[in-house]
Amino acid sequence: MNSIVKKRVLIPERVSEMTIEAPLIASKARPGNFVVLRLTPEGERIPLTIADTDPEGGRIVIVYLVMGKTTALLDTLVQGDRILDLCGPLGRPTRIEKQGTVVCVGGGTGIAAMHHIAKGNHQAGNKVISVIGARSRDLLLFKPELEKFSHTVLVATDDGSLGHKGLVTEVLEKYLQEDPDVREVIGVGPVPMMKAVARVTEAFNVKTLVSLNSIMVDGLGMCGACRVTVGGKVRFACVEGPEFEASQVDFDELMKRLNAFKPQEQESMELFKQRK
């Protein structure tokens, strides 16, 4: 159980994809759900959004960015290794219903999480427009996968190496200007990107959801580490989210909380590198 069936490097030394044997989770997981995993008895528990599922095969797919000790340790695992603890599916799944045109916006590793949501909307009969971005063409994730079930995949890169030269929000704004029938926008990615998505869609009065990547410990609503302010009220992203109405989210507070433990994270990463 929880063995790694397949590992695929998406961006060398930075981003990888793992297919994990987890039949119980795979049978229940829906787009928007996440898992919390632990690699060692003394290790921290980290949340990772489920990028895809194979209920029949009993497998889930996760995608992670190597940015701290735990993800660096995770990246040392290979096919055949096991994840010590894997808890899920957690969080509220994305509410998906047939409604027309849905625009899914993703940036960085958030594209993987957005992939599962876009796929779910396609299966529900919606017209899916995927808008994805990265700094350059070689850092762009999941474009071929999204093309399988998106009506259109629109790309933005900072350096112009593929698609629009600029930000995903510029591509999103242009599309919203051209298509007045968009029923919903869903944004998944870095907090500044999601904040910008909320700002763009507000002008068009389009329902917009964002998936918040707040700090989590237990993932079950008991520790309070994942608290975010939405609509002036404290909400727990792990049990009340991770998706919330974009216009109601206090993104500035979220960014401050995400940076709260940066010195400790950097120290832990340096110690990990020294012991390798």
Backbone as CSV, one residue per row, in Angstrom:
resi,resn,N_x,N_y,N_z,CA_x,CA_y,CA_z,C_x,C_y,C_z
1,MET,0.843,-1.190,0.000,0.000,0.000,0.000,0.882,1.245,0.000
2,ASN,0.443,2.285,-0.715,1.149,3.557,-0.805,2.516,3.424,-1.466
3,SER,2.687,2.412,-2.298,3.954,2.266,-3.010,3.950,3.146,-4.257
4,ILE,5.145,3.592,-4.643,5.289,4.441,-5.826,5.319,3.547,-7.059
5,VAL,4.314,3.682,-7.894,4.191,2.853,-9.089,5.016,3.421,-10.232
6,LYS,5.075,4.747,-10.282,5.783,5.409,-11.386,6.243,6.785,-10.933
7,LYS,7.413,7.163,-11.375,7.918,8.517,-11.113,8.370,9.119,-12.434
8,ARG,7.944,10.352,-12.675,8.298,11.036,-13.925,8.833,12.420,-13.593
9,VAL,10.040,12.704,-14.038,10.632,14.021,-13.834,10.064,14.974,-14.881
10,LEU,9.424,16.042,-14.417,8.831,17.014,-15.328,9.786,18.164,-15.616
11,ILE,10.460,18.620,-14.572,11.502,19.642,-14.711,12.680,19.160,-13.869
12,PRO,13.807,18.831,-14.466,14.932,18.251,-13.722,15.292,19.035,-12.471
13,GLU,15.379,18.293,-11.338,15.768,18.812,-10.031,14.776,19.817,-9.448
14,ARG,13.598,19.934,-10.065,12.640,20.918,-9.563,11.235,20.352,-9.381
15,VAL,10.705,19.718,-10.414,9.316,19.247,-10.364,9.229,17.816,-10.854
16,SER,8.536,16.978,-10.086,8.331,15.588,-10.487,6.885,15.177,-10.257
17,GLU,6.500,14.119,-10.935,5.164,13.544,-10.816,5.292,12.119,-10.294
18,MET,4.442,11.756,-9.350,4.436,10.391,-8.834,3.054,9.786,-8.949
19,THR,3.019,8.550,-9.421,1.795,7.760,-9.399,1.915,6.794,-8.225
20,ILE,0.952,6.852,-7.308,1.039,6.108,-6.051,-0.136,5.144,-5.921
21,GLU,0.169,3.943,-5.467,-0.880,2.964,-5.205,-1.638,3.377,-3.943
22,ALA,-2.918,3.702,-4.124,-3.755,4.143,-2.992,-5.206,3.893,-3.362
23,PRO,-5.629,2.624,-3.384,-6.965,2.282,-3.886,-8.124,2.937,-3.150
24,LEU,-8.043,3.055,-1.834,-9.142,3.660,-1.083,-9.280,5.146,-1.398
25,ILE,-8.140,5.833,-1.480,-8.167,7.257,-1.814,-8.642,7.457,-3.249
26,ALA,-8.127,6.635,-4.154,-8.483,6.761,-5.576,-9.976,6.550,-5.803
27,SER,-10.587,5.694,-5.001,-12.009,5.400,-5.188,-12.911,6.539,-4.735
28,LYS,-12.400,7.409,-3.877,-13.217,8.478,-3.311,-12.819,9.877,-3.777
29,ALA,-11.594,10.040,-4.240,-11.077,11.375,-4.556,-11.827,12.022,-5.710
30,ARG,-12.022,13.326,-5.588,-12.663,14.127,-6.619,-11.765,15.334,-6.926
31,PRO,-11.979,15.971,-8.075,-11.202,17.175,-8.383,-11.267,18.185,-7.245
32,GLY,-10.115,18.732,-6.893,-10.036,19.705,-5.806,-9.583,19.101,-4.496
33,ASN,-9.693,17.779,-4.345,-9.232,17.118,-3.120,-7.711,17.091,-3.048
34,PHE,-7.193,16.906,-1.829,-5.752,16.789,-1.649,-5.453,15.661,-0.666
35,VAL,-4.174,15.332,-0.554,-3.716,14.351,0.422,-2.680,15.009,1.323
36,VAL,-2.483,14.439,2.491,-1.393,14.840,3.377,-0.492,13.632,3.542
37,LEU,0.803,13.827,3.334,1.717,12.692,3.447,2.838,12.965,4.439
38,ARG,3.406,11.872,4.942,4.557,11.928,5.847,5.533,10.850,5.398
39,LEU,6.828,11.180,5.406,7.829,10.268,4.852,8.618,9.508,5.905
40,THR,8.766,10.097,7.106,9.498,9.450,8.194,8.718,9.634,9.487
41,PRO,8.945,8.777,10.494,8.217,8.917,11.762,8.405,10.280,12.420
42,GLU,9.566,10.913,12.193,9.844,12.219,12.799,9.526,13.373,11.846
43,GLY,9.108,13.058,10.647,8.956,14.079,9.617,7.675,14.883,9.716
44,GLU,7.665,16.015,9.012,6.473,16.852,8.967,5.455,16.257,7.998
45,ARG,4.226,16.708,8.131,3.151,16.292,7.239,2.895,17.435,6.266
46,ILE,2.871,17.139,4.976,2.668,18.180,3.974,1.478,17.851,3.077
47,PRO,0.733,18.897,2.659,-0.400,18.675,1.757,0.030,18.766,0.296
48,LEU,-0.526,17.895,-0.528,-0.302,17.951,-1.971,-1.625,17.668,-2.669
49,THR,-1.978,18.515,-3.603,-3.237,18.334,-4.315,-3.147,17.148,-5.270
50,ILE,-4.230,16.429,-5.387,-4.286,15.284,-6.292,-4.420,15.797,-7.722
51,ALA,-3.460,15.431,-8.565,-3.442,15.903,-9.949,-4.299,15.047,-10.865
52,ASP,-4.510,13.778,-10.484,-5.331,12.880,-11.292,-5.586,11.607,-10.497
53,THR,-6.579,10.846,-10.920,-6.880,9.582,-10.261,-7.169,8.506,-11.299
54,ASP,-6.945,7.276,-10.887,-7.325,6.105,-11.668,-8.071,5.175,-10.713
55,PRO,-9.385,5.389,-10.538,-10.146,4.594,-9.574,-10.085,3.095,-9.852
56,GLU,-10.136,2.717,-11.116,-10.116,1.295,-11.455,-8.773,0.661,-11.133
57,GLY,-7.705,1.410,-11.385,-6.373,0.903,-11.091,-5.942,1.123,-9.659
58,GLY,-6.738,1.912,-8.905,-6.417,2.171,-7.508,-5.209,3.054,-7.315
59,ARG,-5.059,4.061,-8.175,-3.870,4.904,-8.124,-4.237,6.383,-8.155
60,ILE,-3.381,7.179,-7.530,-3.513,8.632,-7.599,-2.207,9.222,-8.124
61,VAL,-2.289,10.437,-8.634,-1.114,11.136,-9.155,-0.922,12.427,-8.369
62,ILE,0.307,12.656,-7.924,0.654,13.922,-7.275,1.812,14.558,-8.030
63,VAL,1.887,15.859,-7.977,2.985,16.616,-8.587,3.526,17.554,-7.529
64,TYR,4.838,17.604,-7.373,5.424,18.426,-6.315,6.622,19.232,-6.824
65,LEU,6.785,20.392,-6.221,7.938,21.259,-6.465,8.930,21.063,-5.329
66,VAL,10.185,20.806,-5.657,11.214,20.649,-4.628,11.554,22.035,-4.092
67,MET,11.066,22.344,-2.881,11.280,23.682,-2.335,11.671,23.665,-0.856
68,GLY,11.656,22.503,-0.232,12.033,22.389,1.173,12.517,20.992,1.465
69,LYS,12.842,20.748,2.743,13.424,19.464,3.128,12.519,18.284,2.775
70,THR,11.227,18.392,3.076,10.342,17.248,2.867,10.165,16.925,1.394
71,THR,9.990,17.933,0.560,9.862,17.653,-0.872,11.197,17.204,-1.463
72,ALA,12.319,17.686,-0.904,13.625,17.207,-1.356,13.805,15.737,-0.997
73,LEU,13.349,15.353,0.207,13.405,13.957,0.619,12.468,13.108,-0.234
74,LEU,11.290,13.622,-0.513,10.344,12.921,-1.375,10.959,12.649,-2.741
75,ASP,11.745,13.602,-3.225,12.331,13.474,-4.557,13.437,12.418,-4.616
76,THR,13.918,11.963,-3.460,14.927,10.896,-3.464,14.287,9.523,-3.647
77,LEU,12.968,9.427,-3.479,12.276,8.155,-3.622,12.115,7.791,-5.093
78,VAL,12.066,6.510,-5.357,11.963,6.016,-6.735,10.860,4.961,-6.809
79,GLN,10.613,4.500,-8.008,9.603,3.462,-8.219,9.880,2.257,-7.320
80,GLY,8.844,1.807,-6.646,8.983,0.670,-5.731,9.098,1.072,-4.273
81,ASP,9.520,2.314,-4.008,9.568,2.807,-2.632,8.147,3.071,-2.130
82,ARG,8.017,3.220,-0.812,6.709,3.434,-0.208,6.643,4.768,0.531
83,ILE,5.456,5.359,0.520,5.176,6.548,1.320,4.727,6.055,2.690
84,LEU,5.357,6.536,3.765,5.038,6.050,5.101,3.567,6.257,5.450
85,ASP,3.086,7.498,5.355,1.693,7.827,5.656,1.095,8.609,4.495
86,LEU,-0.119,8.268,4.135,-0.830,8.985,3.079,-2.290,9.084,3.491
87,CYS,-2.733,10.299,3.795,-4.089,10.514,4.307,-4.916,11.288,3.277
88,GLY,-6.100,10.791,2.980,-6.949,11.488,2.028,-8.113,10.611,1.583
89,PRO,-8.961,11.120,0.707,-8.922,12.488,0.168,-9.423,13.502,1.205
90,LEU,-8.781,14.663,1.219,-9.090,15.716,2.179,-9.612,16.952,1.462
91,GLY,-10.237,17.819,2.240,-10.787,19.046,1.685,-12.105,18.808,0.974
92,ARG,-12.766,19.893,0.641,-14.016,19.800,-0.113,-13.705,19.745,-1.599
93,PRO,-14.298,18.816,-2.322,-14.039,18.759,-3.763,-14.635,19.964,-4.476
94,THR,-14.129,20.225,-5.645,-14.662,21.300,-6.472,-16.121,21.001,-6.820
95,ARG,-16.971,21.991,-6.669,-18.367,21.803,-7.053,-18.470,21.958,-8.564
96,ILE,-18.679,20.834,-9.224,-18.709,20.830,-10.687,-20.113,20.459,-11.160
97,GLU,-20.648,21.277,-12.034,-21.951,21.004,-12.642,-21.934,21.521,-14.072
98,LYS,-22.782,20.981,-14.885,-22.840,21.433,-16.274,-23.425,22.836,-16.321
99,GLN,-22.625,23.788,-16.819,-23.084,25.173,-16.816,-22.652,25.967,-18.041
100,GLY,-21.802,25.392,-18.889,-21.372,26.125,-20.081,-19.874,26.249,-20.149
101,THR,-19.386,27.461,-20.314,-17.947,27.684,-20.458,-17.294,27.951,-19.111
102,VAL,-16.243,27.176,-18.816,-15.474,27.336,-17.591,-14.017,27.578,-17.974
103,VAL,-13.418,28.625,-17.414,-12.017,28.933,-17.670,-11.186,28.510,-16.464
104,CYS,-10.217,27.633,-16.702,-9.329,27.157,-15.641,-7.959,27.789,-15.836
105,VAL,-7.500,28.512,-14.830,-6.239,29.238,-14.920,-5.225,28.612,-13.967
106,GLY,-4.051,28.256,-14.497,-3.036,27.626,-13.665,-1.656,28.202,-13.900
107,GLY,-0.869,28.228,-12.826,0.506,28.693,-12.923,1.413,27.806,-12.106
108,GLY,2.622,27.542,-12.581,3.572,26.708,-11.851,3.023,25.314,-11.627
109,THR,3.296,24.740,-10.455,2.783,23.407,-10.147,1.277,23.417,-9.908
110,GLY,0.702,24.595,-9.784,-0.746,24.697,-9.666,-1.461,24.187,-10.903
111,ILE,-0.746,24.124,-12.031,-1.343,23.602,-13.262,-1.749,22.145,-13.072
112,ALA,-0.971,21.401,-12.281,-1.287,19.988,-12.047,-2.612,19.846,-11.316
113,ALA,-2.812,20.657,-10.283,-4.075,20.626,-9.548,-5.222,21.106,-10.437
114,MET,-4.957,22.136,-11.220,-5.948,22.672,-12.139,-6.331,21.635,-13.189
115,HIS,-5.378,20.774,-13.554,-5.602,19.722,-14.544,-6.756,18.811,-14.130
116,HIS,-6.773,18.409,-12.863,-7.823,17.520,-12.378,-9.183,18.215,-12.410
117,ILE,-9.198,19.496,-12.084,-10.437,20.280,-12.091,-10.936,20.488,-13.521
118,ALA,-10.016,20.793,-14.435,-10.392,20.973,-15.840,-10.947,19.674,-16.420
119,LYS,-10.318,18.563,-16.085,-10.779,17.255,-16.551,-12.187,16.967,-16.036
120,GLY,-12.436,17.276,-14.770,-13.754,17.055,-14.192,-14.823,17.893,-14.870
121,ASN,-14.498,19.133,-15.205,-15.456,19.993,-15.898,-15.741,19.491,-17.305
122,HIS,-14.724,18.972,-17.952,-14.914,18.391,-19.284,-15.852,17.182,-19.212
123,GLN,-15.638,16.330,-18.223,-16.474,15.142,-18.063,-17.913,15.512,-17.727
124,ALA,-18.110,16.679,-17.117,-19.459,17.147,-16.787,-20.170,17.766,-17.988
125,GLY,-19.458,17.915,-19.092,-20.058,18.458,-20.304,-19.829,19.934,-20.525
126,ASN,-18.933,20.542,-19.747,-18.650,21.962,-19.923,-17.606,22.199,-21.011
127,LYS,-17.640,23.368,-21.571,-16.597,23.814,-22.491,-15.455,24.346,-21.634
128,VAL,-14.298,23.712,-21.724,-13.175,24.060,-20.864,-12.133,24.867,-21.636
129,ILE,-11.825,26.037,-21.116,-10.734,26.865,-21.637,-9.637,26.843,-20.591
130,SER,-8.483,26.314,-20.951,-7.362,26.249,-20.010,-6.358,27.349,-20.330
131,VAL,-6.016,28.113,-19.316,-5.026,29.188,-19.447,-3.882,28.867,-18.494
132,ILE,-2.703,28.599,-19.043,-1.574,28.185,-18.212,-0.351,29.056,-18.502
133,GLY,0.503,29.189,-17.476,1.667,30.047,-17.653,2.875,29.579,-16.874
134,ALA,4.032,30.033,-17.335,5.301,29.747,-16.674,6.306,30.802,-17.118
135,ARG,7.482,30.761,-16.482,8.501,31.739,-16.859,9.010,31.513,-18.283
136,SER,9.105,30.239,-18.679,9.585,29.915,-20.020,8.975,28.599,-20.487
137,ARG,9.149,28.299,-21.749,8.552,27.100,-22.358,8.961,25.816,-21.644
138,ASP,10.236,25.708,-21.253,10.724,24.472,-20.644,10.225,24.283,-19.211
139,LEU,9.575,25.291,-18.637,9.044,25.186,-17.275,7.520,25.022,-17.266
140,LEU,6.946,24.869,-18.447,5.491,24.758,-18.559,5.054,23.306,-18.349
141,LEU,4.045,23.105,-17.521,3.592,21.755,-17.168,2.240,21.409,-17.801
142,PHE,2.050,20.133,-18.086,0.764,19.513,-18.399,0.063,20.058,-19.646
143,LYS,0.760,20.711,-20.556,0.085,21.199,-21.762,-0.487,20.052,-22.595
144,PRO,0.284,18.992,-22.883,-0.288,17.887,-23.673,-1.476,17.221,-22.984
145,GLU,-1.395,17.073,-21.650,-2.492,16.450,-20.923,-3.764,17.291,-20.993
146,LEU,-3.612,18.601,-20.875,-4.772,19.491,-20.920,-5.402,19.553,-22.305
147,GLU,-4.591,19.393,-23.326,-5.101,19.446,-24.695,-6.066,18.312,-25.002
148,LYS,-6.021,17.242,-24.216,-6.884,16.083,-24.454,-8.352,16.384,-24.165
149,PHE,-8.621,17.318,-23.271,-10.019,17.573,-22.922,-10.367,19.049,-22.785
150,SER,-9.465,19.939,-23.200,-9.767,21.369,-23.219,-10.209,21.774,-24.623
151,HIS,-11.200,22.645,-24.692,-11.600,23.189,-25.998,-10.440,23.992,-26.592
152,THR,-9.761,24.725,-25.712,-8.597,25.524,-26.107,-7.627,25.588,-24.938
153,VAL,-6.328,25.500,-25.230,-5.295,25.728,-24.226,-4.538,26.987,-24.619
154,LEU,-4.634,28.013,-23.784,-3.960,29.286,-24.032,-2.748,29.376,-23.115
155,VAL,-1.613,29.779,-23.677,-0.340,29.747,-22.951,0.257,31.145,-22.844
156,ALA,0.837,31.417,-21.680,1.601,32.650,-21.479,2.950,32.292,-20.866
157,THR,4.016,32.870,-21.389,5.349,32.701,-20.799,5.980,34.072,-20.620
158,ASP,6.725,34.218,-19.538,7.342,35.515,-19.243,8.283,35.966,-20.354
159,ASP,9.023,34.986,-20.928,10.015,35.340,-21.939,9.491,35.244,-23.367
160,GLY,8.235,34.854,-23.540,7.668,34.759,-24.875,8.117,33.544,-25.668
161,SER,8.719,32.563,-25.011,9.203,31.380,-25.725,8.069,30.486,-26.215
162,LEU,6.874,30.668,-25.656,5.697,29.952,-26.141,4.453,30.760,-25.791
163,GLY,3.593,30.919,-26.782,2.355,31.643,-26.557,2.547,33.129,-26.324
164,HIS,1.657,33.698,-25.533,1.689,35.129,-25.232,2.888,35.479,-24.356
165,LYS,3.571,36.547,-24.688,4.666,37.015,-23.848,4.084,37.905,-22.758
166,GLY,4.076,37.376,-21.550,3.496,38.136,-20.453,2.844,37.212,-19.438
167,LEU,1.790,37.702,-18.791,1.164,36.992,-17.677,-0.111,36.265,-18.091
168,VAL,-0.461,35.227,-17.337,-1.695,34.494,-17.628,-2.911,35.404,-17.464
169,THR,-2.819,36.365,-16.563,-3.959,37.253,-16.335,-4.235,38.140,-17.554
170,GLU,-3.190,38.446,-18.308,-3.381,39.212,-19.546,-4.134,38.379,-20.581
171,VAL,-3.795,37.091,-20.649,-4.491,36.177,-21.556,-5.935,35.986,-21.090
172,LEU,-6.117,35.840,-19.793,-7.459,35.674,-19.228,-8.330,36.887,-19.527
173,GLU,-7.797,38.068,-19.297,-8.575,39.285,-19.532,-9.003,39.401,-20.987
174,LYS,-8.094,39.081,-21.899,-8.410,39.137,-23.330,-9.525,38.148,-23.674
175,TYR,-9.448,36.959,-23.101,-10.473,35.965,-23.407,-11.836,36.394,-22.862
176,LEU,-11.860,36.943,-21.652,-13.116,37.388,-21.061,-13.737,38.533,-21.861
177,GLN,-12.904,39.351,-22.475,-13.399,40.430,-23.326,-14.059,39.883,-24.579
178,GLU,-13.551,38.744,-25.072,-14.039,38.170,-26.326,-15.202,37.204,-26.134
179,ASP,-15.340,36.623,-24.949,-16.378,35.631,-24.707,-17.222,36.032,-23.492
180,PRO,-18.389,36.608,-23.735,-19.247,37.053,-22.626,-20.007,35.918,-21.952
181,ASP,-19.857,34.696,-22.461,-20.631,33.572,-21.942,-19.887,32.734,-20.898
182,VAL,-18.734,33.201,-20.433,-17.996,32.453,-19.407,-18.811,32.434,-18.122
183,ARG,-19.033,31.220,-17.585,-19.856,31.074,-16.396,-19.033,31.050,-15.106
184,GLU,-17.779,30.603,-15.227,-16.963,30.458,-14.016,-15.490,30.464,-14.376
185,VAL,-14.690,31.013,-13.464,-13.232,30.982,-13.586,-12.684,30.326,-12.327
186,ILE,-11.726,29.408,-12.508,-11.082,28.740,-11.381,-9.584,28.948,-11.492
187,GLY,-8.959,29.499,-10.457,-7.526,29.775,-10.477,-6.772,28.942,-9.460
188,VAL,-5.679,28.331,-9.910,-4.829,27.540,-9.024,-3.376,27.852,-9.343
189,GLY,-2.622,28.295,-8.334,-1.221,28.613,-8.579,-0.647,29.472,-7.478
190,PRO,0.434,30.184,-7.760,1.037,31.067,-6.766,0.031,32.110,-6.274
191,VAL,0.162,32.499,-5.020,-0.799,33.440,-4.438,-0.874,34.754,-5.214
192,PRO,0.254,35.360,-5.623,0.148,36.605,-6.406,-0.654,36.419,-7.688
193,MET,-0.509,35.243,-8.327,-1.273,34.972,-9.547,-2.760,34.896,-9.250
194,MET,-3.122,34.185,-8.179,-4.541,34.055,-7.842,-5.141,35.401,-7.454
195,LYS,-4.362,36.227,-6.767,-4.819,37.572,-6.411,-5.086,38.388,-7.669
196,ALA,-4.200,38.246,-8.655,-4.359,38.978,-9.911,-5.565,38.464,-10.700
197,VAL,-5.794,37.151,-10.662,-6.967,36.573,-11.324,-8.239,37.157,-10.734
198,ALA,-8.294,37.249,-9.416,-9.465,37.815,-8.739,-9.706,39.258,-9.162
199,ARG,-8.628,40.000,-9.306,-8.745,41.411,-9.700,-9.289,41.532,-11.129
200,VAL,-8.832,40.655,-12.027,-9.269,40.702,-13.423,-10.748,40.329,-13.545
201,THR,-11.138,39.226,-12.922,-12.508,38.733,-13.106,-13.557,39.594,-12.413
202,GLU,-13.150,40.329,-11.391,-14.093,41.192,-10.683,-14.713,42.217,-11.627
203,ALA,-13.907,42.691,-12.578,-14.393,43.690,-13.532,-15.435,43.107,-14.491
204,PHE,-15.431,41.782,-14.646,-16.372,41.130,-15.558,-17.541,40.482,-14.819
205,ASN,-17.540,40.589,-13.505,-18.620,40.026,-12.685,-18.817,38.532,-12.958
206,VAL,-17.707,37.802,-13.017,-17.743,36.364,-13.266,-17.406,35.628,-11.973
207,LYS,-18.186,34.626,-11.641,-17.909,33.813,-10.464,-16.495,33.250,-10.550
208,THR,-15.711,33.432,-9.482,-14.312,33.009,-9.508,-13.928,32.314,-8.216
209,LEU,-13.358,31.137,-8.348,-12.870,30.374,-7.212,-11.362,30.256,-7.293
210,VAL,-10.711,30.234,-6.129,-9.263,30.003,-6.075,-8.989,28.915,-5.041
211,SER,-7.966,28.117,-5.299,-7.578,27.036,-4.394,-6.392,27.507,-3.566
212,LEU,-6.588,27.618,-2.246,-5.582,28.232,-1.380,-4.585,27.209,-0.844
213,ASN,-3.324,27.524,-1.029,-2.223,26.639,-0.611,-1.661,27.078,0.736
214,SER,-2.528,27.152,1.737,-2.075,27.611,3.050,-1.289,26.522,3.782
215,ILE,-0.562,26.926,4.823,0.198,25.971,5.645,-0.781,25.024,6.330
216,MET,-0.467,23.735,6.303,-1.309,22.749,6.976,-0.444,21.811,7.801
217,VAL,-1.026,21.270,8.870,-0.340,20.284,9.701,-1.135,18.982,9.712
218,ASP,-2.303,19.005,10.334,-3.071,17.762,10.414,-4.005,17.568,9.223
219,GLY,-4.465,18.662,8.609,-5.352,18.549,7.458,-6.766,18.159,7.811
220,LEU,-7.110,18.158,9.096,-8.425,17.706,9.548,-9.180,18.772,10.338
221,GLY,-8.660,19.996,10.346,-9.361,21.089,11.004,-9.107,21.250,12.480
222,MET,-8.146,20.517,13.038,-7.912,20.568,14.486,-6.796,21.525,14.890
223,CYS,-5.764,21.675,14.057,-4.591,22.446,14.481,-4.740,23.947,14.245
224,GLY,-5.519,24.333,13.234,-5.720,25.750,12.946,-4.616,26.404,12.141
225,ALA,-3.598,25.639,11.733,-2.472,26.224,10.995,-2.886,26.752,9.632
226,CYS,-3.946,26.195,9.067,-4.337,26.546,7.697,-5.304,27.727,7.634
227,ARG,-5.504,28.416,8.751,-6.534,29.453,8.770,-6.249,30.578,7.775
228,VAL,-7.307,30.998,7.137,-7.257,32.098,6.174,-8.449,33.006,6.459
229,THR,-8.366,34.241,6.014,-9.481,35.158,6.193,-10.228,35.294,4.877
230,VAL,-11.497,34.938,4.905,-12.352,35.002,3.715,-13.628,35.736,4.083
231,GLY,-13.882,36.820,3.405,-15.071,37.609,3.711,-15.047,38.179,5.116
232,GLY,-13.836,38.446,5.628,-13.696,39.013,6.964,-13.808,38.008,8.090
233,LYS,-13.958,36.719,7.747,-14.082,35.674,8.759,-12.945,34.663,8.633
234,VAL,-12.550,34.096,9.770,-11.515,33.073,9.756,-12.105,31.759,9.254
235,ARG,-11.462,31.186,8.261,-11.890,29.898,7.714,-10.705,28.944,7.740
236,PHE,-10.982,27.663,7.811,-9.940,26.641,7.797,-9.903,25.996,6.413
237,ALA,-8.793,26.219,5.712,-8.696,25.775,4.325,-8.781,24.262,4.176
238,CYS,-8.345,23.529,5.191,-8.293,22.075,5.051,-9.668,21.422,5.075
239,VAL,-10.624,21.999,5.792,-11.948,21.387,5.890,-13.054,22.244,5.273
240,GLU,-12.832,23.539,5.168,-13.824,24.415,4.551,-13.440,24.778,3.127
241,GLY,-12.235,24.454,2.749,-11.712,24.723,1.414,-11.221,23.434,0.788
242,PRO,-10.173,23.501,-0.052,-9.276,24.649,-0.211,-9.788,25.760,-1.126
243,GLU,-10.967,25.562,-1.746,-11.444,26.572,-2.684,-12.387,27.562,-2.011
244,PHE,-12.170,28.848,-2.345,-13.016,29.909,-1.803,-13.294,30.930,-2.898
245,GLU,-14.337,31.718,-2.675,-14.668,32.798,-3.600,-13.516,33.799,-3.619
246,ALA,-12.951,34.011,-4.790,-11.716,34.791,-4.924,-11.832,36.214,-4.396
247,SER,-12.953,36.859,-4.654,-13.099,38.264,-4.269,-13.140,38.459,-2.762
248,GLN,-13.342,37.363,-2.002,-13.472,37.456,-0.556,-12.183,37.139,0.203
249,VAL,-11.159,36.662,-0.512,-9.934,36.182,0.135,-8.987,37.331,0.462
250,ASP,-8.424,37.308,1.669,-7.381,38.257,2.068,-6.042,37.673,1.632
251,PHE,-5.659,37.942,0.397,-4.437,37.367,-0.169,-3.178,37.892,0.513
252,ASP,-3.184,39.149,0.926,-1.997,39.722,1.569,-1.693,39.005,2.885
253,GLU,-2.728,38.718,3.665,-2.534,37.983,4.902,-2.023,36.571,4.614
254,LEU,-2.583,35.930,3.582,-2.160,34.576,3.214,-0.679,34.548,2.863
255,MET,-0.212,35.545,2.104,1.201,35.586,1.716,2.103,35.763,2.936
256,LYS,1.677,36.577,3.885,2.463,36.769,5.109,2.570,35.466,5.898
257,ARG,1.457,34.747,6.005,1.464,33.497,6.744,2.329,32.438,6.067
258,LEU,2.323,32.407,4.745,3.132,31.439,4.017,4.631,31.692,4.203
259,ASN,4.984,32.940,4.498,6.402,33.292,4.686,6.839,33.237,6.148
260,ALA,5.932,32.872,7.031,6.199,32.945,8.476,7.356,32.069,8.927
261,PHE,7.535,30.917,8.286,8.554,29.971,8.737,9.698,29.810,7.728
262,LYS,9.893,30.797,6.883,10.948,30.720,5.859,12.334,30.502,6.454
263,PRO,12.736,31.221,7.516,14.081,31.003,8.084,14.273,29.564,8.575
264,GLN,13.273,29.026,9.247,13.368,27.649,9.742,13.408,26.649,8.588
265,GLU,12.631,26.920,7.545,12.618,26.034,6.381,13.975,26.033,5.683
266,GLN,14.591,27.201,5.579,15.902,27.303,4.936,16.969,26.590,5.759
267,GLU,16.901,26.730,7.080,17.855,26.058,7.948,17.715,24.538,7.836
268,SER,16.482,24.057,7.833,16.238,22.617,7.715,16.739,22.078,6.375
269,MET,16.559,22.852,5.321,17.023,22.438,3.997,18.538,22.364,3.932
270,GLU,19.219,23.321,4.553,20.682,23.311,4.563,21.212,22.109,5.325
271,LEU,20.596,21.773,6.449,21.014,20.599,7.214,20.790,19.321,6.420
272,PHE,19.691,19.273,5.669,19.400,18.100,4.822,20.468,17.935,3.756
273,LYS,20.865,19.038,3.140,21.896,18.974,2.090,23.230,18.501,2.642
274,GLN,23.551,18.917,3.863,24.809,18.531,4.482,24.857,17.046,4.822
275,ARG,23.704,16.463,5.098,23.657,15.060,5.510,23.511,14.109,4.334
276,LYS,23.232,14.627,3.161,23.046,13.767,1.988,24.332,13.028,1.626
